[in-house]
Amino acid sequence: MTEAILLVGGKGTRLRPLTAHTPKPMVPAAGVPFLTHQLARARAAGVTHIVMATSYLAEVFEPHFGDGSELGLHLEYVTEDEPLGTGGAIRNVAGRLHSAPGDPVLIFNGDILTGLDIKALVATHRTSGADVSLHLTRVEDPRAFGLVPTDGTGRVTAFLEKPQTPEEIVTDQINAGAYVFNRSVIDTIPTGRPVSVERETFPGLLAAGAHLQGMVDSTYWLDLGTPQAFVRGSADLVLGRAPSPAVPGRCGDRLVLESAEVAPDAKLTGGTVVGPRAVVGAGTRIDGSAVLEGAVIEPGARIRDSLIGAGARIGARTVLDGAVIGDGAVVGPDNELRDGIRIWCGAEIPAGAVRFSSDQ
């Protein structure tokens, strides 16, 4: 297998106000745009040609990644005039594929961080003789997901909507967002209209007697659909919990990128990333957080599980816990922001304006 389709769908609205203009896949995770990790992992698995299918902002992706040669890839870009859904997006780029009808094509979603063994998924596809193979993962609470039960051989038996009652939870296996399609199956997807692989393509293939194989992989898996998940994913990449050949440095408690300034007594832990030209002041404590390019953290701040946008400023002694600070925002000294609070890009909070704990 040498070809893949990368699905970069939606506008990342769940991540606003993460950044002012940058789409989610280009926001730095562990020092590089998140899509870099996706592309590098596919290349490490033997993929050389990837078609990036997107419904928005191709003008952002192509100038950054170009033809993919720096990553050892040949990249092409296809932008939909109107959103076509997962299945429609796959069919829309079929003309850019070079594979023969019986060849396998890897398809993966651009907002999932995973340690999936891609080669193992392809091997499962080949040995099982499947038409489509799916990466499945197990979750503790499957109520928020569609369920994918399989038989004793791993063959998919159904695609079930999100369960509404305990009796409907017949498995903890869910679709993890990576597939191997035979090239010929892609050509059966309808053209020119939205198509969902989860609700139309896969159930239709089952009904027609096609062989859909599931491979349950218990390695790292995280949906990066929220700012908090994005911060967690970035930290896990730095810590080495989520494998990626694209992390620009050694795995460990911290990743400080070139041109960043960190005071000698600042303490960075939990996979914290400090981006280029960012400044971290004396006595600061930052745990499991991402400080993007050009941000300034003034002395004595305490930051945990938070994202600090590009060019933002965090005042002295301010406490952030589970916060998202948009690009260019200013949080004055002696504030305390907790529990998922989001500060919009360019907003300003005066000194001592927000507290959760009592004044001392």
KAQUI-V504036 format. One record per helix or strand. SS is the DSSP state (hx for helix, st for strand). FROM is the first residue (numbers start at 1). LEN is the number of residues. If there is no record, write none. Layout:
ss=SS from=FROM len=LEN
ss=SS from=FROM len=LEN
//
This chain:
ss=st from=3 len=6
ss=hx from=13 len=3
ss=hx from=24 len=3
ss=st from=28 len=2
ss=st from=32 len=2
ss=hx from=34 len=11
ss=st from=49 len=6
ss=hx from=58 len=8
ss=hx from=69 len=3
ss=st from=74 len=6
ss=hx from=85 len=8
ss=hx from=94 len=3
ss=st from=104 len=6
ss=st from=112 len=3
ss=hx from=118 len=11
ss=st from=132 len=7
ss=hx from=142 len=3
ss=st from=147 len=1
ss=st from=150 len=1
ss=st from=155 len=2
ss=st from=160 len=1
ss=hx from=166 len=3
ss=st from=173 len=10
ss=hx from=183 len=4
ss=hx from=197 len=11
ss=st from=212 len=5
ss=st from=221 len=3
ss=hx from=227 len=13
ss=st from=254 len=3
ss=st from=261 len=2
ss=st from=267 len=3
ss=st from=272 len=3
ss=st from=279 len=2
ss=st from=285 len=3
ss=st from=290 len=2
ss=st from=296 len=2
ss=st from=302 len=3
ss=st from=307 len=2
ss=st from=313 len=2
ss=st from=319 len=3
ss=st from=324 len=2
ss=st from=330 len=2
ss=st from=336 len=3
ss=st from=342 len=2
ss=st from=348 len=2
//
